[in-house]
């Protein structure tokens, strides 16, 4: 009781300590909420960092060790919540862990026995063990978040290696905690962190390197008795799906299907146990099992829809169905649709399976390209999948009595096809050059998006607009623009007036109707999109990157000629009518700056330097 009284409320040392912590955390929270810091705020932030450092030094000898250590970790958690990851790492978690290791913490992360003896010298029954596990795990999360802040696209090999080191460290921490049933919360949190990092790396094309960590996370969920309950089944199925997806990314589709079937067996085993205890009568429990089973079935379908056709090769090629005439035929119309009906009992599940079967992390949205025609059966299946997806979107696969207006099959709620899924379907049709499906689905989805009040849907509408503007650039002469350019270009006009060197060029660029007209329309539209202060409606960085690279490749050679023409550049621009190329380059640079993607691609440096050289030449002319 006397020991507790030393840190009880009213103790002047404790009260002073907590008061100083509250002040510095409040100040840091306000600075973080203010967004990008201006120079005076940088000074305030530096003052906050120094203050926190001094607090730890000042109070360490004046407080009980256990209380001081708990506050170290708790303050670290608070800092991490406000995205002060570096401060949380250096001033809290690593300060706490330095009581075990005076040197480099990573030196003890490569051997499980050394790890145990270093951080848990008194075993796992010690009351500080849970706090140490938490600090170790939180440290790894902060290191990963710092990598994301500095190099989100992992362009530097060192950034990728740091992420892999974090995954290894997380796995080691979980391996040590696994036998301790009371630490199941640590295992669960660890699987979340591993999944988050692995999904990020998978998007960067690193599936082969993260597969082992996702497998480990799945095994952890199966090896901890508390985590085997129905409550955690949805998450376990998500991990199973990620492992299966990893196999598909690595061109090992048979292993992806095998793992999905394994997951289905595990789900059925748990379902049988729940049947025996009669808890399946619960509607929520039934929903959990249904969703988990669906996730596995979708991954099985991803391979089965292609393999079944390869095996059958009784191959009379079924004719491609014209999407606009599909309403005249009865669903299911072909082997792909029959397999959909056989495996899935509702349109939303069938549509999800179609999306997954068509999705390929090795395929980029731009430039669009049809499937490689190695096997004619696979090309036929892909066309059938798109045709089936369009039928579901339009409602033509429903019986006459259940048919509803097209727009109501796309929904923001749980029933029907989600708006996000419908948008992804349109993008996939563009990627595969399924232009008939793209045009028909685009009309349905745009109607849905324009009927929504949530500004979040405006972003999807803008991205689809950019795709239609990309069509005539990728396939000159084949497409007319489906959207008119937004009139909201006042910001661009006012910005142009602020750049004297650009005024003459930008005015002249509007006078000449040339092959760059469609590129100019696209560049102007993207600039207008990223000029709005509403970040929620800005297009995804991946689409912006694709658009910028398309524009740059078209103008690059002419721009380099202008760049090397020196003081004669205005004469060159006038002679070759190159106004639009320069204007497009200026817009590209504005888009890069306003969207905050300057550090995501090394090619942007070349574009920025090119514009700088041209403007210097113009000034010297």
C-alpha positions in Angstrom: 0.0 0.0 0.0 2.9 2.3 0.8 4.5 1.5 -2.5 1.3 2.4 -4.4 1.0 5.6 -2.3 4.3 6.7 -3.8 2.5 7.3 -7.1 -1.0 8.0 -5.9 -2.9 11.1 -6.9 -1.8 14.0 -4.8 1.8 13.1 -4.8 3.5 16.4 -5.9 6.2 14.7 -8.0 3.7 12.5 -9.9 1.3 15.4 -10.4 4.1 17.6 -11.8 5.3 14.7 -14.0 1.8 14.1 -15.4 1.1 17.8 -15.9 4.2 18.3 -17.9 3.4 15.3 -20.0 -0.1 16.5 -20.7 1.2 19.9 -21.8 3.8 18.6 -24.2 1.5 15.9 -25.7 -1.2 18.5 -26.1 1.2 20.8 -27.9 2.4 18.0 -30.2 -1.2 17.0 -31.0 -2.2 20.5 -32.0 0.9 20.9 -34.2 0.1 17.5 -35.9 -3.5 18.6 -36.4 -2.3 21.8 -38.1 -1.0 19.8 -41.1 2.1 20.7 -42.9 4.3 22.7 -40.5 5.5 26.2 -41.3 8.9 27.3 -40.1 7.7 28.7 -36.8 5.8 25.5 -36.2 9.0 23.5 -36.9 10.6 25.4 -34.0 7.6 24.6 -31.8 7.9 20.9 -32.7 11.6 20.9 -31.9 10.8 22.6 -28.6 8.2 19.8 -27.9 10.8 17.1 -28.7 13.4 18.7 -26.4 10.8 19.1 -23.6 9.8 15.5 -23.7 13.4 14.4 -23.6 14.1 16.6 -20.6 11.0 15.2 -18.8 12.2 11.7 -19.1 15.7 12.7 -17.8 14.3 14.8 -15.0 11.9 12.3 -13.5 13.6 9.0 -14.0 15.4 9.0 -10.6 12.3 10.5 -8.9 9.7 7.9 -9.8 9.3 4.1 -9.2 10.9 2.2 -12.1 7.7 0.2 -12.9 5.6 3.4 -13.0 8.2 5.2 -15.1 8.4 2.3 -17.6 4.6 2.0 -17.9 4.4 5.7 -18.8 7.2 5.4 -21.3 5.2 2.9 -23.3 1.8 4.6 -22.7 3.2 7.9 -24.0 4.7 6.1 -27.0 1.2 4.7 -27.8 -0.2 8.3 -27.6 2.5 9.6 -29.9 1.9 6.8 -32.4 -1.8 7.6 -32.5 -1.0 11.1 -33.6 1.5 9.8 -36.2 4.6 11.0 -34.3 6.2 7.7 -35.1 9.9 8.8 -34.9 9.3 10.5 -31.6 7.5 7.5 -30.2 10.3 5.2 -31.4 13.3 7.1 -30.1 11.9 8.8 -27.0 9.6 6.0 -25.7 9.8 2.4 -27.0 13.5 2.3 -27.5 14.2 4.2 -24.3 12.1 1.6 -22.5 14.0 -1.3 -24.3 17.4 0.2 -23.5 17.1 -1.2 -20.0 17.7 -4.6 -21.6 20.1 -3.7 -24.4 22.6 -0.8 -24.3 23.7 -1.2 -27.9 21.8 -1.8 -31.2 18.5 -3.6 -30.5 18.6 -5.3 -33.9 21.7 -7.2 -32.9 19.5 -9.5 -30.7 16.7 -10.0 -33.2 18.3 -12.8 -35.2 18.4 -15.6 -32.6 15.4 -16.8 -30.6 17.4 -18.0 -27.5 19.3 -14.7 -27.3 16.1 -12.8 -27.7 14.5 -14.6 -24.8 17.4 -14.3 -22.5 17.9 -10.6 -23.3 14.3 -9.3 -23.0 12.8 -11.8 -20.6 15.5 -12.8 -18.1 12.9 -13.6 -15.5 10.7 -15.6 -17.8 7.2 -14.9 -19.1 5.5 -15.0 -15.7 7.1 -11.7 -14.8 4.5 -8.9 -14.6 6.6 -6.7 -17.0 6.7 -9.3 -19.8 3.5 -8.1 -21.4 4.7 -4.5 -21.4 8.0 -5.6 -23.0 6.2 -7.6 -25.7 4.0 -4.6 -26.4 7.0 -2.2 -26.7 8.8 -4.6 -29.0 5.8 -4.9 -31.3 5.1 -1.1 -31.2 8.7 -0.4 -32.1 8.4 -2.4 -35.3 5.2 -0.7 -36.3 6.9 2.7 -35.9 9.9 1.7 -38.0 7.5 0.5 -40.8 5.5 3.8 -40.6 8.6 5.8 -40.9 9.6 3.9 -44.1 6.1 4.7 -45.5 6.5 8.4 -44.7 9.9 8.6 -46.5 9.6 6.1 -49.3 6.0 4.8 -49.7 6.7 3.1 -53.0 9.9 1.5 -51.7 12.1 2.8 -54.5 15.2 2.3 -52.4 16.3 -1.2 -51.7 17.1 -0.2 -48.2 13.4 0.7 -47.6 12.3 -2.8 -48.8 14.9 -4.5 -46.6 13.8 -2.5 -43.6 10.2 -3.7 -44.1 11.4 -7.3 -44.4 13.5 -6.9 -41.2 10.4 -5.6 -39.4 8.4 -8.6 -40.6 11.1 -10.9 -39.3 11.2 -9.1 -36.0 7.4 -9.3 -35.6 7.5 -13.0 -36.4 10.2 -13.6 -33.8 8.2 -11.7 -31.1 5.1 -13.8 -31.9 7.1 -17.0 -32.0 8.2 -16.4 -28.4 4.7 -15.3 -27.3 2.9 -18.2 -29.0 3.0 -20.7 -26.1 1.6 -18.1 -23.7 -2.1 -18.3 -23.9 -2.6 -15.1 -22.0 -0.6 -13.3 -24.8 -3.1 -14.2 -27.5 -3.8 -10.4 -27.9 -0.2 -9.9 -28.9 -0.5 -12.7 -31.6 -3.7 -11.2 -32.9 -2.2 -7.7 -33.2 0.9 -9.2 -34.7 -1.1 -10.8 -37.5 -2.7 -7.5 -38.2 0.6 -5.7 -38.5 2.1 -8.5 -40.7 -0.9 -8.5 -43.0 -0.8 -4.7 -43.3 2.9 -4.7 -44.3 2.6 -7.7 -46.5 -0.4 -6.2 -48.5 1.7 -3.1 -49.0 4.6 -5.1 -50.3 2.3 -7.2 -52.5 1.1 -4.1 -54.2 4.8 -3.2 -54.9 5.3 -6.6 -56.6 7.0 -8.3 -53.7 4.6 -11.2 -53.1 7.3 -13.9 -53.3 9.2 -12.2 -50.4 6.1 -11.9 -48.1 4.5 -15.3 -48.6 6.3 -16.9 -45.7 5.1 -14.2 -43.3 1.5 -14.4 -44.3 1.7 -18.2 -43.9 3.2 -17.7 -40.4 0.3 -15.3 -39.5 -2.2 -17.9 -40.6 -0.5 -20.6 -38.6 -0.5 -18.4 -35.5 -4.2 -17.9 -35.7 -4.7 -21.7 -35.9 -2.2 -22.4 -33.1 -3.7 -20.2 -30.4 -6.8 -21.8 -28.8 -8.4 -18.4 -27.9 -8.0 -17.2 -31.5 -9.7 -20.3 -32.9 -13.2 -19.0 -31.9 -15.8 -17.9 -34.3 -15.2 -14.3 -33.2 -11.8 -14.3 -35.1 -12.9 -16.4 -38.1 -13.5 -13.4 -40.4 -9.9 -12.3 -39.8 -8.5 -15.8 -40.2 -10.3 -16.1 -43.6 -8.8 -12.7 -44.6 -5.3 -14.1 -43.9 -6.1 -17.3 -45.8 -7.2 -15.2 -48.8 -4.0 -13.1 -48.7 -1.9 -16.3 -48.7 -3.8 -17.7 -51.6 -3.5 -14.3 -53.5 0.2 -14.4 -52.8 0.5 -17.8 -54.6 -1.4 -16.4 -57.5 0.9 -13.4 -57.8 3.8 -15.8 -57.8 2.3 -17.7 -60.8 1.7 -20.7 -58.5 -2.1 -20.8 -58.9 -2.4 -24.5 -58.1 -0.9 -23.8 -54.6 -3.3 -20.8 -54.3 -6.3 -23.1 -54.9 -4.9 -25.8 -52.6 -4.5 -23.3 -49.8 -8.0 -22.0 -50.3 -9.4 -25.5 -50.2 -7.4 -26.1 -47.0 -8.9 -22.9 -45.5 -12.4 -24.2 -46.5 -11.7 -27.5 -44.5 -10.6 -25.5 -41.5 -13.7 -23.4 -41.6 -15.9 -26.5 -42.0 -14.1 -28.1 -38.9 -15.0 -25.1 -36.8 -18.5 -25.1 -38.2 -19.0 -28.7 -37.1 -17.9 -27.8 -33.6 -20.4 -24.9 -33.5 -23.1 -27.3 -34.8 -22.4 -29.6 -31.9 -22.8 -26.7 -29.5 -26.0 -25.4 -31.3 -24.5 -21.9 -31.5 -25.1 -21.9 -35.3 -28.7 -20.9 -34.6 -27.3 -17.4 -34.1 -27.9 -15.3 -37.2 -24.7 -13.4 -36.8 -22.7 -16.6 -36.5 -24.3 -17.9 -39.7 -23.3 -14.7 -41.5 -19.7 -15.1 -40.3 -19.4 -18.6 -41.6 -21.1 -17.6 -44.9 -18.7 -14.8 -45.5 -15.6 -16.8 -44.6 -16.7 -19.7 -46.9 -17.4 -17.2 -49.7 -13.8 -15.8 -49.5 -12.4 -19.3 -49.9 -14.8 -20.2 -52.7 -13.8 -17.0 -54.6 -10.1 -18.0 -54.5 -11.0 -21.6 -55.6 -13.0 -20.1 -58.5 -10.1 -17.9 -59.5 -8.2 -20.9 -60.8 -11.1 -23.4 -61.4 -12.8 -21.2 -64.0 -9.7 -21.4 -66.2 -8.5 -24.9 -65.4 -11.9 -26.5 -66.1 -11.8 -25.1 -69.6 -8.2 -26.2 -70.2 -9.1 -29.7 -69.1 -12.3 -30.0 -71.1 -10.8 -28.8 -74.5 -13.7 -30.5 -76.1 -13.1 -27.3 -77.6 -15.6 -26.0 -79.9 -15.1 -22.3 -79.2 -18.3 -20.8 -78.0 -19.0 -17.6 -79.8 -18.5 -14.3 -78.0 -21.7 -12.8 -76.7 -22.3 -9.2 -77.7 -22.9 -7.5 -74.4 -25.6 -5.2 -75.9 -27.5 -8.3 -77.1 -27.0 -10.4 -74.1 -30.5 -9.6 -72.8 -31.9 -11.8 -75.5 -30.2 -14.9 -74.2 -31.1 -17.0 -71.1 -28.7 -17.0 -68.1 -26.5 -19.0 -67.7 -25.4 -18.9 -71.3 -22.0 -20.6 -71.3 -19.7 -22.8 -69.1 -18.3 -19.8 -67.1 -21.8 -18.6 -66.1 -22.8 -22.2 -65.3 -19.8 -22.5 -62.9 -20.8 -19.2 -61.3 -24.3 -20.4 -60.7 -23.0 -23.7 -59.4 -20.6 -22.2 -56.9 -22.4 -19.0 -55.8 -26.0 -18.4 -54.8 -26.4 -14.7 -55.3 -25.4 -12.0 -57.9 -23.2 -10.1 -55.5 -21.1 -13.2 -54.7 -20.9 -14.1 -58.4 -19.7 -10.5 -59.2 -17.0 -10.7 -56.5 -15.8 -14.0 -58.0 -15.7 -12.4 -61.5 -13.6 -9.5 -60.2 -11.1 -11.8 -58.4 -10.8 -14.1 -61.5 -10.0 -11.1 -63.7 -7.7 -9.3 -61.2 -3.9 -9.8 -61.6 -1.4 -7.8 -59.5 1.1 -8.3 -62.4 -1.2 -6.3 -64.7 -1.3 -2.5 -64.7 -4.3 -0.4 -65.6 -2.2 1.5 -68.2 -1.4 0.9 -70.9 -4.4 -1.4 -71.6 -3.7 -4.6 -73.4 -5.7 -7.8 -74.2 -4.8 -11.1 -72.6 -1.8 -12.9 -74.1 -3.3 -15.4 -76.6 -1.2 -18.4 -75.6 -4.4 -20.4 -75.1 -7.5 -19.5 -77.0 -9.6 -21.1 -74.2 -8.3 -18.6 -71.6 -9.2 -15.6 -73.9 -12.7 -17.0 -74.3 -13.1 -17.4 -70.5 -12.0 -13.8 -69.9 -14.5 -12.5 -72.4 -17.2 -14.7 -70.8 -16.3 -13.3 -67.3 -16.7 -9.7 -68.6 -20.0 -10.5 -70.3 -21.3 -12.2 -67.1 -20.2 -9.2 -65.0 -22.0 -6.8 -67.3 -25.1 -9.0 -67.1 -25.0 -8.8 -63.3 -24.6 -5.0 -63.3 -27.5 -4.6 -65.7 -29.7 -7.1 -64.0 -30.2 -9.3 -67.0 -29.3 -12.4 -65.1 -32.3 -11.9 -62.8 -35.7 -13.6 -63.4 -38.3 -11.3 -64.9 -40.2 -10.9 -61.7 -37.1 -9.7 -59.8 -35.7 -7.4 -62.5 -35.2 -3.8 -61.3 -33.8 -0.6 -62.6 -30.1 -0.9 -63.5 -28.9 1.7 -61.1 -30.4 0.0 -58.1 -28.2 -3.1 -58.6 -25.2 -1.0 -57.7 -25.4 0.0 -54.1 -23.5 1.6 -51.2 -24.8 -0.9 -48.7 -24.5 -4.6 -48.2 -27.1 -5.8 -50.7 -26.3 -6.0 -54.4 -23.0 -5.1 -56.1 -21.0 -2.5 -54.2 -20.2 0.8 -56.0 -16.4 0.1 -55.4 -16.7 -3.3 -57.1 -18.6 -1.8 -60.0 -15.9 0.9 -60.5 -13.2 -1.8 -60.4 -15.0 -3.8 -63.0 -15.0 -0.8 -65.4 -11.3 -0.3 -64.8 -10.6 -4.0 -65.5 -12.6 -3.8 -68.8 -10.4 -0.8 -69.8 -7.3 -2.7 -68.9 -8.3 -5.7 -71.0 -9.5 -3.6 -73.9 -13.0 -5.0 -73.6 -14.4 -1.9 -75.1 -18.0 -3.1 -75.6 -18.2 -4.0 -71.9 -16.3 -0.8 -70.9 -18.8 1.5 -72.7 -21.9 -0.3 -71.4 -20.7 -0.7 -67.8 -19.4 2.9 -67.8 -22.8 4.2 -68.5 -24.4 2.2 -65.7 -21.7 3.1 -63.2 -21.5 6.8 -64.0 -25.2 7.1 -63.6 -24.8 5.5 -60.1 -21.9 7.8 -59.2 -23.7 11.0 -60.3 -26.7 10.1 -58.1 -24.6 9.9 -54.9 -24.2 12.8 -52.5 -21.1 11.5 -50.7 -18.0 13.4 -52.1 -16.0 10.2 -51.9 -17.8 8.9 -55.0 -16.7 12.0 -56.9 -13.2 10.6 -56.9 -14.3 7.4 -58.7 -16.2 9.5 -61.2 -13.1 11.6 -61.9 -10.9 8.5 -62.4 -13.4 7.0 -64.9 -13.4 10.4 -66.7 -9.6 10.2 -67.0 -9.8 6.8 -68.5 -12.2 7.9 -71.2 -9.8 10.8 -72.0 -7.0 8.3 -72.2 -8.7 6.2 -74.8 -8.0 8.4 -77.9 -4.4 8.8 -76.7 -3.7 5.1 -76.4 -5.6 4.3 -79.6 -5.5 7.4 -81.8 -8.5 7.8 -84.2 -10.6 5.1 -82.7 -12.4 6.8 -79.9 -14.3 10.0 -79.2 -14.2 11.6 -75.8 -17.2 10.5 -73.7 -16.9 13.4 -71.2 -16.7 17.1 -71.8 -13.8 18.9 -70.1 -14.8 20.6 -66.8 -15.3 24.3 -66.9 -13.7 24.6 -63.5 -10.4 25.7 -64.9 -10.3 29.2 -63.3 -7.6 28.1 -60.9 -5.4 27.1 -63.8 -5.9 30.4 -65.5 -5.1 32.4 -62.4 -2.0 30.3 -61.8 -0.8 30.8 -65.3 -0.9 34.5 -64.9 1.6 34.2 -62.1 4.2 32.8 -64.5 5.4 35.4 -67.0 7.5 33.0 -69.0 4.5 30.8 -69.5 1.9 33.4 -70.5 3.0 33.6 -74.2 3.4 29.9 -74.5 0.1 29.0 -72.9 -1.9 31.5 -75.0 -0.3 30.2 -78.2 -0.9 26.6 -77.2 -4.6 27.2 -77.5 -4.4 28.5 -81.0 -3.1 25.4 -82.8 -5.2 22.3 -83.4 -2.6 19.6 -83.6 -2.0 15.9 -82.7 -1.4 17.0 -79.1 -4.9 18.4 -78.6 -6.2 15.3 -76.8 -3.1 15.3 -74.6 -3.8 18.9 -73.8 -7.3 18.2 -72.8 -6.2 15.3 -70.5 -3.4 17.4 -68.9 -5.8 20.3 -68.3 -8.4 18.0 -66.8 -6.0 16.3 -64.4 -4.6 19.7 -63.4 -8.1 20.9 -62.6 -8.8 17.7 -60.5 -5.7 18.1 -58.3 -6.1 21.8 -57.9 -9.1 21.4 -55.6 -8.4 21.6 -51.9 -10.7 18.5 -51.3 -8.1 15.8 -51.0 -10.8 13.1 -50.9 -11.7 13.7 -54.6 -8.1 13.6 -55.9 -7.4 10.6 -58.2 -5.3 7.8 -56.9 -1.5 8.3 -57.2 -1.2 5.2 -59.4 -3.5 6.7 -62.0 -1.8 10.1 -61.8 1.5 8.4 -62.4 0.2 6.5 -65.5 -1.3 9.7 -66.9 1.9 11.7 -66.4 4.0 9.0 -68.0 1.7 8.9 -71.0 1.9 12.6 -71.5 5.7 12.7 -71.0 6.4 9.9 -73.5 4.3 11.8 -76.1 6.1 15.1 -75.6 9.6 14.0 -74.5 11.5 14.1 -77.7 10.2 17.5 -78.8 10.8 18.9 -75.3 14.4 17.7 -75.3 14.9 19.4 -78.7 13.6 22.7 -77.2 15.8 22.2 -74.1 19.0 21.8 -76.2 18.1 24.8 -78.5 19.5 27.3 -76.0 18.7 30.9 -76.6 17.0 30.0 -79.9 14.2 28.1 -78.0 11.4 30.6 -78.7 12.3 30.6 -82.4 12.3 26.8 -82.3 8.9 26.7 -80.5 7.4 29.1 -83.0 8.8 27.3 -86.0 7.7 23.8 -85.0 4.4 25.0 -83.3 5.6 23.4 -80.1 3.5 25.5 -77.7 1.4 22.7 -76.5 4.3 20.5 -75.6 5.7 23.2 -73.3 2.3 23.9 -71.9 1.8 20.2 -71.2 5.2 19.9 -69.5 4.3 22.9 -67.3 1.0 21.3 -66.4 2.8 18.0 -65.6 5.0 19.8 -63.1 2.1 21.5 -61.5 0.3 18.2 -61.2 3.3 16.6 -59.6 3.7 19.4 -57.1 0.0 19.7 -56.2 -0.6 16.0 -55.8 2.5 15.5 -53.6 4.0 12.7 -55.7 7.3 14.2 -56.5 9.2 11.6 -54.6 7.4 8.6 -56.0 9.2 8.2 -59.3 12.7 9.1 -60.5 11.5 10.2 -63.9 9.8 13.2 -62.3 13.3 14.7 -61.7 14.0 14.6 -65.4 10.7 16.3 -66.1 11.3 19.1 -63.5 14.8 19.7 -64.8 13.6 19.8 -68.4 11.0 22.5 -67.5 13.6 24.5 -65.6 16.1 24.4 -68.5 13.4 25.5 -71.0 12.2 28.4 -68.8 15.9 29.6 -68.4 16.2 29.4 -72.2 13.0 31.5 -72.6 14.3 34.1 -70.1 17.5 34.3 -72.1 15.8 34.6 -75.5 
